[in-house]
Amino acid sequence: MNQFKWLYPGLKVKRWLVIAMLGILILGVGLALLVANLLPLNQYLLLRWGERLFGGFSRYPGAVVLLIIGIAGIVYGLEKAFKSIVFALAPEDKGRLAEVLYTRRYLNRGPRIVVVGGGTGLALLLKGLKKYTCNLTAVVSVADDGGSSGRLRDDLGILPPGDIRNCLVALADKESLMEGLFQYRFSMGELAGHNLGNLLIAAMNDLEGGFNQAIHSLSRVLAVRGRVLPATLENVSLGAEYIDGKIIYGESNIPKYGKPIKRIFLEPNTCQPLPEAIEAFAEADAIIIGPGSLYTSILPSLMVAGMAEAIEKSPAIKLYICNIMTQVGETEDYTASQHVRAIIRHVGPILDCVLLNREEIAKPVRERYAEQGSVPVANDLKEIEKQGLNAVADFLLAKGEVVRHDQDILAQRIFKLILK
């Protein structure tokens, strides 16, 4: 009985389907008259019949005109009908039917990619990848304890939502619209310093009865292309041991000590990953680690119990995207191979390939970063290859005064490596 609802008034679909059907009828008549003009068989009877019904249109030029009118009616009617349906389901997508169909159909057949990390580097990468596939899974660190995320973590006992929020915005179908809303930061009153997106995640956490359920609900609201998963649902704390034996706790405190880091660790060290994350690794075509802060964003996600083992067992290509610049308090004077050694030292040989930037950074920009203690990461490709990994250097730098990867170029290069 539900099928008869298509006949209800006000749907603004029937009229366009009628036009399309009339177009089909006119097209059929035009084809019949065209055949009558071109073939001698039954030509007399067909033309006499055509002259009685269509007058001058029964001859060759008229038949061609009927063909054109019929095709135009079919195209116009079907296009209007599809647009009416799209407008009813998603009014904001009116006028971009081809893009909607491309996104919903073509991108759903893209490769399955899992991205691991945290911070702004992960969000930037997701913005580029979502243009090529909807089969994206972001496994995000939940060790953050600073800023708005840290306050909500202390006040409400929830997992830090900051990096989760950035990934949801990056994968949102209406990224530009949602970014301004979710990244809005209050500047006055008791909410000063809080992001609206963090507060929405906290509210959804209460409504849905869990952090992971809250992320799933917001993903549907934002029409996220892919899914975002916390690395673990347990309340973990990040610790670091330095070469002088000092141990400091807290993701936001670790870069401040100013000594080289010997190792980092999670407490509790038995925290378990989400089953969806383990399943995503097993089914992935590619697993991408980074870019992002080595010790406070990337390794905390990889060190969740069972995570590295699941990555190592996966048949997917495992790609590490090395940072362009060293990071003060974490990777000062690190070369690319030292970044790789730190990953292997903490979680084992889980990588297949390393992608690096080879583009020269403008001197004024480089000097400004040097004043803060940050320099370009040296690409010692041979040292990386000595570790049994494939090293690929390419032009990946984004234009501007801030040193970061170009999200579109980076995504294109990643897909070339996946296809190889």
MOLINWO-V435086 format. One record per run of one state. SS is the DSSP state (hx for helix, st for strand, lp for the rest). FROM is the first residue (numbers start at 1). TO is the last residue. If there is no record, write none. Layout:
# MOLINWO-V435086
SS;FROM;TO + SS;FROM;TO
This chain:
# MOLINWO-V435086
lp;1;1 + hx;2;7 + lp;8;13 + hx;14;38 + lp;39;42 + hx;43;58 + lp;59;59 + hx;60;89 + lp;90;90 + hx;91;93 + lp;94;96 + hx;97;109 + lp;110;112 + st;113;117 + lp;118;118 + hx;119;129 + lp;130;135 + st;136;140 + lp;141;146 + hx;147;156 + lp;157;161 + hx;162;171 + lp;172;174 + hx;175;182 + lp;183;184 + st;185;185 + lp;186;188 + hx;189;191 + lp;192;194 + st;195;195 + hx;196;208 + lp;209;210 + hx;211;221 + lp;222;226 + st;227;230 + lp;231;231 + st;232;232 + lp;233;236 + st;237;242 + lp;243;246 + st;247;249 + lp;250;250 + hx;251;254 + lp;255;260 + st;261;267 + lp;268;271 + st;272;273 + lp;274;274 + hx;275;283 + lp;284;285 + st;286;289 + lp;290;293 + hx;294;302 + lp;303;304 + st;305;305 + lp;306;306 + hx;307;313 + lp;314;316 + st;317;321 + lp;322;324 + st;325;325 + lp;326;334 + st;335;335 + hx;336;347 + lp;348;352 + st;353;357 + lp;358;362 + hx;363;371 + lp;372;375 + st;376;376 + lp;377;377 + st;378;378 + lp;379;380 + hx;381;386 + lp;387;389 + st;390;394 + lp;395;396 + st;397;397 + lp;398;404 + st;405;405 + lp;406;406 + hx;407;419 + lp;420;420
